[in-house]
Amino acid sequence: MNIGTGEILLIALVVLLLFGGKKIPELMKGLGKGMKSFKDGLNGKDDEPAKKDE
């Protein structure tokens, strides 16, 4: 199942029509943050630094 250039352009056009030009950067930013968070979770990284015993 290979996706060609025509299919990618069609998907991009549908996304553009559904969300509009101004919403797409916000959606991509959220998607990027979600993917980074998912990868960090798989690697065992936490958002908060490790607490030191005092």
PyMOL Python script that loads the backbone (N, CA, C, O; Angstrom):
from pymol import cmd

cmd.read_pdbstr("""\
ATOM      1  N   MET A   1       0.843  -1.176   0.000  1.00  0.00           N
ATOM      2  CA  MET A   1       0.000   0.000   0.000  1.00  0.00           C
ATOM      3  C   MET A   1       0.894   1.248   0.000  1.00  0.00           C
ATOM      4  O   MET A   1       1.320   1.710   1.059  1.00  0.00           O
ATOM      5  N   ASN A   2       1.163   1.767  -1.143  1.00  0.00           N
ATOM      6  CA  ASN A   2       1.984   2.965  -1.269  1.00  0.00           C
ATOM      7  C   ASN A   2       1.094   4.181  -1.491  1.00  0.00           C
ATOM      8  O   ASN A   2       0.121   4.130  -2.242  1.00  0.00           O
ATOM      9  N   ILE A   3       1.446   5.265  -0.827  1.00  0.00           N
ATOM     10  CA  ILE A   3       0.710   6.515  -1.006  1.00  0.00           C
ATOM     11  C   ILE A   3       1.515   7.388  -1.949  1.00  0.00           C
ATOM     12  O   ILE A   3       2.678   7.694  -1.687  1.00  0.00           O
ATOM     13  N   GLY A   4       0.897   7.784  -3.037  1.00  0.00           N
ATOM     14  CA  GLY A   4       1.578   8.597  -4.033  1.00  0.00           C
ATOM     15  C   GLY A   4       1.365  10.083  -3.801  1.00  0.00           C
ATOM     16  O   GLY A   4       0.693  10.496  -2.856  1.00  0.00           O
ATOM     17  N   THR A   5       1.950  10.866  -4.678  1.00  0.00           N
ATOM     18  CA  THR A   5       1.869  12.323  -4.583  1.00  0.00           C
ATOM     19  C   THR A   5       0.434  12.820  -4.699  1.00  0.00           C
ATOM     20  O   THR A   5       0.036  13.746  -3.993  1.00  0.00           O
ATOM     21  N   GLY A   6      -0.327  12.219  -5.571  1.00  0.00           N
ATOM     22  CA  GLY A   6      -1.717  12.629  -5.758  1.00  0.00           C
ATOM     23  C   GLY A   6      -2.551  12.445  -4.499  1.00  0.00           C
ATOM     24  O   GLY A   6      -3.351  13.307  -4.137  1.00  0.00           O
ATOM     25  N   GLU A   7      -2.354  11.315  -3.842  1.00  0.00           N
ATOM     26  CA  GLU A   7      -3.098  11.053  -2.614  1.00  0.00           C
ATOM     27  C   GLU A   7      -2.702  12.023  -1.492  1.00  0.00           C
ATOM     28  O   GLU A   7      -3.555  12.485  -0.735  1.00  0.00           O
ATOM     29  N   ILE A   8      -1.417  12.324  -1.395  1.00  0.00           N
ATOM     30  CA  ILE A   8      -0.947  13.268  -0.373  1.00  0.00           C
ATOM     31  C   ILE A   8      -1.542  14.651  -0.618  1.00  0.00           C
ATOM     32  O   ILE A   8      -1.976  15.315   0.323  1.00  0.00           O
ATOM     33  N   LEU A   9      -1.564  15.086  -1.874  1.00  0.00           N
ATOM     34  CA  LEU A   9      -2.154  16.381  -2.200  1.00  0.00           C
ATOM     35  C   LEU A   9      -3.648  16.413  -1.899  1.00  0.00           C
ATOM     36  O   LEU A   9      -4.164  17.423  -1.421  1.00  0.00           O
ATOM     37  N   LEU A  10      -4.329  15.335  -2.169  1.00  0.00           N
ATOM     38  CA  LEU A  10      -5.762  15.253  -1.885  1.00  0.00           C
ATOM     39  C   LEU A  10      -6.021  15.328  -0.375  1.00  0.00           C
ATOM     40  O   LEU A  10      -6.928  16.036   0.063  1.00  0.00           O
ATOM     41  N   ILE A  11      -5.238  14.610   0.411  1.00  0.00           N
ATOM     42  CA  ILE A  11      -5.381  14.654   1.868  1.00  0.00           C
ATOM     43  C   ILE A  11      -5.092  16.052   2.385  1.00  0.00           C
ATOM     44  O   ILE A  11      -5.821  16.554   3.241  1.00  0.00           O
ATOM     45  N   ALA A  12      -4.036  16.696   1.879  1.00  0.00           N
ATOM     46  CA  ALA A  12      -3.697  18.061   2.303  1.00  0.00           C
ATOM     47  C   ALA A  12      -4.819  19.031   1.962  1.00  0.00           C
ATOM     48  O   ALA A  12      -5.126  19.919   2.758  1.00  0.00           O
ATOM     49  N   LEU A  13      -5.434  18.879   0.796  1.00  0.00           N
ATOM     50  CA  LEU A  13      -6.538  19.741   0.384  1.00  0.00           C
ATOM     51  C   LEU A  13      -7.750  19.563   1.303  1.00  0.00           C
ATOM     52  O   LEU A  13      -8.390  20.543   1.682  1.00  0.00           O
ATOM     53  N   VAL A  14      -8.060  18.327   1.657  1.00  0.00           N
ATOM     54  CA  VAL A  14      -9.188  18.062   2.542  1.00  0.00           C
ATOM     55  C   VAL A  14      -8.936  18.655   3.919  1.00  0.00           C
ATOM     56  O   VAL A  14      -9.840  19.250   4.507  1.00  0.00           O
ATOM     57  N   VAL A  15      -7.714  18.504   4.451  1.00  0.00           N
ATOM     58  CA  VAL A  15      -7.369  19.077   5.751  1.00  0.00           C
ATOM     59  C   VAL A  15      -7.480  20.593   5.694  1.00  0.00           C
ATOM     60  O   VAL A  15      -8.000  21.215   6.621  1.00  0.00           O
ATOM     61  N   LEU A  16      -7.000  21.183   4.625  1.00  0.00           N
ATOM     62  CA  LEU A  16      -7.079  22.636   4.467  1.00  0.00           C
ATOM     63  C   LEU A  16      -8.525  23.111   4.429  1.00  0.00           C
ATOM     64  O   LEU A  16      -8.855  24.134   5.029  1.00  0.00           O
ATOM     65  N   LEU A  17      -9.386  22.387   3.735  1.00  0.00           N
ATOM     66  CA  LEU A  17     -10.790  22.764   3.665  1.00  0.00           C
ATOM     67  C   LEU A  17     -11.509  22.586   5.004  1.00  0.00           C
ATOM     68  O   LEU A  17     -12.372  23.389   5.362  1.00  0.00           O
ATOM     69  N   LEU A  18     -11.152  21.538   5.736  1.00  0.00           N
ATOM     70  CA  LEU A  18     -11.817  21.277   7.007  1.00  0.00           C
ATOM     71  C   LEU A  18     -11.401  22.250   8.108  1.00  0.00           C
ATOM     72  O   LEU A  18     -12.249  22.729   8.861  1.00  0.00           O
ATOM     73  N   PHE A  19     -10.123  22.544   8.207  1.00  0.00           N
ATOM     74  CA  PHE A  19      -9.618  23.314   9.334  1.00  0.00           C
ATOM     75  C   PHE A  19      -9.271  24.757   8.998  1.00  0.00           C
ATOM     76  O   PHE A  19      -9.175  25.584   9.905  1.00  0.00           O
ATOM     77  N   GLY A  20      -9.086  25.077   7.759  1.00  0.00           N
ATOM     78  CA  GLY A  20      -8.704  26.427   7.383  1.00  0.00           C
ATOM     79  C   GLY A  20      -7.207  26.646   7.534  1.00  0.00           C
ATOM     80  O   GLY A  20      -6.527  25.898   8.236  1.00  0.00           O
ATOM     81  N   GLY A  21      -6.704  27.670   6.874  1.00  0.00           N
ATOM     82  CA  GLY A  21      -5.271  27.926   6.853  1.00  0.00           C
ATOM     83  C   GLY A  21      -4.701  28.368   8.185  1.00  0.00           C
ATOM     84  O   GLY A  21      -3.534  28.103   8.472  1.00  0.00           O
ATOM     85  N   LYS A  22      -5.501  29.037   9.007  1.00  0.00           N
ATOM     86  CA  LYS A  22      -4.973  29.570  10.260  1.00  0.00           C
ATOM     87  C   LYS A  22      -4.867  28.509  11.350  1.00  0.00           C
ATOM     88  O   LYS A  22      -4.065  28.658  12.271  1.00  0.00           O
ATOM     89  N   LYS A  23      -5.652  27.451  11.267  1.00  0.00           N
ATOM     90  CA  LYS A  23      -5.650  26.424  12.302  1.00  0.00           C
ATOM     91  C   LYS A  23      -4.578  25.357  12.087  1.00  0.00           C
ATOM     92  O   LYS A  23      -4.190  24.678  13.037  1.00  0.00           O
ATOM     93  N   ILE A  24      -4.103  25.204  10.876  1.00  0.00           N
ATOM     94  CA  ILE A  24      -3.160  24.125  10.570  1.00  0.00           C
ATOM     95  C   ILE A  24      -1.861  24.238  11.368  1.00  0.00           C
ATOM     96  O   ILE A  24      -1.413  23.224  11.904  1.00  0.00           O
ATOM     97  N   PRO A  25      -1.223  25.419  11.480  1.00  0.00           N
ATOM     98  CA  PRO A  25       0.004  25.480  12.297  1.00  0.00           C
ATOM     99  C   PRO A  25      -0.233  25.083  13.758  1.00  0.00           C
ATOM    100  O   PRO A  25       0.622  24.445  14.372  1.00  0.00           O
ATOM    101  N   GLU A  26      -1.376  25.455  14.309  1.00  0.00           N
ATOM    102  CA  GLU A  26      -1.697  25.067  15.682  1.00  0.00           C
ATOM    103  C   GLU A  26      -1.858  23.553  15.793  1.00  0.00           C
ATOM    104  O   GLU A  26      -1.396  22.947  16.759  1.00  0.00           O
ATOM    105  N   LEU A  27      -2.504  22.950  14.816  1.00  0.00           N
ATOM    106  CA  LEU A  27      -2.688  21.503  14.831  1.00  0.00           C
ATOM    107  C   LEU A  27      -1.354  20.774  14.725  1.00  0.00           C
ATOM    108  O   LEU A  27      -1.133  19.785  15.425  1.00  0.00           O
ATOM    109  N   MET A  28      -0.460  21.253  13.852  1.00  0.00           N
ATOM    110  CA  MET A  28       0.844  20.619  13.673  1.00  0.00           C
ATOM    111  C   MET A  28       1.704  20.780  14.934  1.00  0.00           C
ATOM    112  O   MET A  28       2.448  19.869  15.297  1.00  0.00           O
ATOM    113  N   LYS A  29       1.603  21.928  15.594  1.00  0.00           N
ATOM    114  CA  LYS A  29       2.350  22.157  16.838  1.00  0.00           C
ATOM    115  C   LYS A  29       1.877  21.182  17.912  1.00  0.00           C
ATOM    116  O   LYS A  29       2.690  20.578  18.612  1.00  0.00           O
ATOM    117  N   GLY A  30       0.575  21.033  18.036  1.00  0.00           N
ATOM    118  CA  GLY A  30       0.027  20.093  19.010  1.00  0.00           C
ATOM    119  C   GLY A  30       0.410  18.660  18.695  1.00  0.00           C
ATOM    120  O   GLY A  30       0.707  17.879  19.599  1.00  0.00           O
ATOM    121  N   LEU A  31       0.406  18.314  17.422  1.00  0.00           N
ATOM    122  CA  LEU A  31       0.787  16.972  17.007  1.00  0.00           C
ATOM    123  C   LEU A  31       2.254  16.709  17.333  1.00  0.00           C
ATOM    124  O   LEU A  31       2.604  15.630  17.812  1.00  0.00           O
ATOM    125  N   GLY A  32       3.105  17.692  17.075  1.00  0.00           N
ATOM    126  CA  GLY A  32       4.530  17.550  17.374  1.00  0.00           C
ATOM    127  C   GLY A  32       4.788  17.378  18.859  1.00  0.00           C
ATOM    128  O   GLY A  32       5.604  16.548  19.261  1.00  0.00           O
ATOM    129  N   LYS A  33       4.090  18.165  19.679  1.00  0.00           N
ATOM    130  CA  LYS A  33       4.256  18.040  21.129  1.00  0.00           C
ATOM    131  C   LYS A  33       3.770  16.674  21.612  1.00  0.00           C
ATOM    132  O   LYS A  33       4.383  16.061  22.486  1.00  0.00           O
ATOM    133  N   GLY A  34       2.669  16.206  21.038  1.00  0.00           N
ATOM    134  CA  GLY A  34       2.151  14.899  21.423  1.00  0.00           C
ATOM    135  C   GLY A  34       3.104  13.773  21.058  1.00  0.00           C
ATOM    136  O   GLY A  34       3.297  12.844  21.842  1.00  0.00           O
ATOM    137  N   MET A  35       3.701  13.848  19.872  1.00  0.00           N
ATOM    138  CA  MET A  35       4.652  12.823  19.451  1.00  0.00           C
ATOM    139  C   MET A  35       5.900  12.843  20.332  1.00  0.00           C
ATOM    140  O   MET A  35       6.425  11.790  20.694  1.00  0.00           O
ATOM    141  N   LYS A  36       6.375  14.048  20.676  1.00  0.00           N
ATOM    142  CA  LYS A  36       7.554  14.158  21.541  1.00  0.00           C
ATOM    143  C   LYS A  36       7.251  13.573  22.912  1.00  0.00           C
ATOM    144  O   LYS A  36       8.069  12.848  23.477  1.00  0.00           O
ATOM    145  N   SER A  37       6.085  13.885  23.442  1.00  0.00           N
ATOM    146  CA  SER A  37       5.695  13.359  24.742  1.00  0.00           C
ATOM    147  C   SER A  37       5.589  11.833  24.705  1.00  0.00           C
ATOM    148  O   SER A  37       6.000  11.157  25.648  1.00  0.00           O
ATOM    149  N   PHE A  38       5.046  11.302  23.632  1.00  0.00           N
ATOM    150  CA  PHE A  38       4.916   9.856  23.474  1.00  0.00           C
ATOM    151  C   PHE A  38       6.285   9.193  23.419  1.00  0.00           C
ATOM    152  O   PHE A  38       6.507   8.174  24.074  1.00  0.00           O
ATOM    153  N   LYS A  39       7.210   9.764  22.639  1.00  0.00           N
ATOM    154  CA  LYS A  39       8.560   9.205  22.537  1.00  0.00           C
ATOM    155  C   LYS A  39       9.281   9.274  23.867  1.00  0.00           C
ATOM    156  O   LYS A  39       9.962   8.326  24.259  1.00  0.00           O
ATOM    157  N   ASP A  40       9.134  10.404  24.574  1.00  0.00           N
ATOM    158  CA  ASP A  40       9.759  10.537  25.886  1.00  0.00           C
ATOM    159  C   ASP A  40       9.190   9.502  26.858  1.00  0.00           C
ATOM    160  O   ASP A  40       9.925   8.947  27.675  1.00  0.00           O
ATOM    161  N   GLY A  41       7.908   9.246  26.773  1.00  0.00           N
ATOM    162  CA  GLY A  41       7.284   8.241  27.624  1.00  0.00           C
ATOM    163  C   GLY A  41       7.806   6.844  27.331  1.00  0.00           C
ATOM    164  O   GLY A  41       8.002   6.044  28.246  1.00  0.00           O
ATOM    165  N   LEU A  42       8.032   6.549  26.058  1.00  0.00           N
ATOM    166  CA  LEU A  42       8.578   5.244  25.694  1.00  0.00           C
ATOM    167  C   LEU A  42      10.008   5.074  26.186  1.00  0.00           C
ATOM    168  O   LEU A  42      10.421   3.978  26.565  1.00  0.00           O
ATOM    169  N   ASN A  43      10.763   6.180  26.177  1.00  0.00           N
ATOM    170  CA  ASN A  43      12.159   6.129  26.605  1.00  0.00           C
ATOM    171  C   ASN A  43      12.307   6.247  28.111  1.00  0.00           C
ATOM    172  O   ASN A  43      13.417   6.124  28.628  1.00  0.00           O
ATOM    173  N   GLY A  44      11.226   6.480  28.821  1.00  0.00           N
ATOM    174  CA  GLY A  44      11.264   6.559  30.266  1.00  0.00           C
ATOM    175  C   GLY A  44      11.645   7.920  30.797  1.00  0.00           C
ATOM    176  O   GLY A  44      11.967   8.053  31.978  1.00  0.00           O
ATOM    177  N   LYS A  45      11.617   8.927  29.959  1.00  0.00           N
ATOM    178  CA  LYS A  45      11.944  10.275  30.402  1.00  0.00           C
ATOM    179  C   LYS A  45      10.703  10.903  31.022  1.00  0.00           C
ATOM    180  O   LYS A  45       9.585  10.680  30.558  1.00  0.00           O
ATOM    181  N   ASP A  46      10.910  11.692  32.078  1.00  0.00           N
ATOM    182  CA  ASP A  46       9.827  12.408  32.724  1.00  0.00           C
ATOM    183  C   ASP A  46       9.953  13.887  32.419  1.00  0.00           C
ATOM    184  O   ASP A  46      11.037  14.375  32.098  1.00  0.00           O
ATOM    185  N   ASP A  47       8.834  14.603  32.521  1.00  0.00           N
ATOM    186  CA  ASP A  47       8.852  16.043  32.306  1.00  0.00           C
ATOM    187  C   ASP A  47       9.524  16.763  33.463  1.00  0.00           C
ATOM    188  O   ASP A  47      10.145  17.808  33.273  1.00  0.00           O
ATOM    189  N   GLU A  48       9.401  16.207  34.662  1.00  0.00           N
ATOM    190  CA  GLU A  48       9.942  16.865  35.839  1.00  0.00           C
ATOM    191  C   GLU A  48      11.320  16.302  36.156  1.00  0.00           C
ATOM    192  O   GLU A  48      11.549  15.100  36.020  1.00  0.00           O
ATOM    193  N   PRO A  49      12.241  17.169  36.578  1.00  0.00           N
ATOM    194  CA  PRO A  49      13.581  16.683  36.927  1.00  0.00           C
ATOM    195  C   PRO A  49      13.533  15.793  38.165  1.00  0.00           C
ATOM    196  O   PRO A  49      12.626  15.899  38.991  1.00  0.00           O
ATOM    197  N   ALA A  50      14.506  14.932  38.272  1.00  0.00           N
ATOM    198  CA  ALA A  50      14.558  14.021  39.409  1.00  0.00           C
ATOM    199  C   ALA A  50      14.823  14.818  40.681  1.00  0.00           C
ATOM    200  O   ALA A  50      15.656  15.725  40.707  1.00  0.00           O
ATOM    201  N   LYS A  51      14.097  14.458  41.729  1.00  0.00           N
ATOM    202  CA  LYS A  51      14.265  15.154  43.007  1.00  0.00           C
ATOM    203  C   LYS A  51      15.423  14.535  43.761  1.00  0.00           C
ATOM    204  O   LYS A  51      15.578  13.315  43.820  1.00  0.00           O
ATOM    205  N   LYS A  52      16.232  15.411  44.334  1.00  0.00           N
ATOM    206  CA  LYS A  52      17.380  14.951  45.096  1.00  0.00           C
ATOM    207  C   LYS A  52      16.981  14.813  46.564  1.00  0.00           C
ATOM    208  O   LYS A  52      16.214  15.623  47.084  1.00  0.00           O
ATOM    209  N   ASP A  53      17.502  13.794  47.218  1.00  0.00           N
ATOM    210  CA  ASP A  53      17.259  13.627  48.642  1.00  0.00           C
ATOM    211  C   ASP A  53      18.127  14.607  49.415  1.00  0.00           C
ATOM    212  O   ASP A  53      19.337  14.681  49.199  1.00  0.00           O
ATOM    213  N   GLU A  54      17.513  15.350  50.305  1.00  0.00           N
ATOM    214  CA  GLU A  54      18.270  16.343  51.067  1.00  0.00           C
ATOM    215  C   GLU A  54      18.433  15.923  52.490  1.00  0.00           C
ATOM    216  O   GLU A  54      19.047  16.641  53.279  1.00  0.00           O
TER     217      GLU A  54
END
""", "prot")
cmd.dss("prot")
cmd.show_as("cartoon", "prot")
cmd.util.cbc("prot")
cmd.orient("prot")
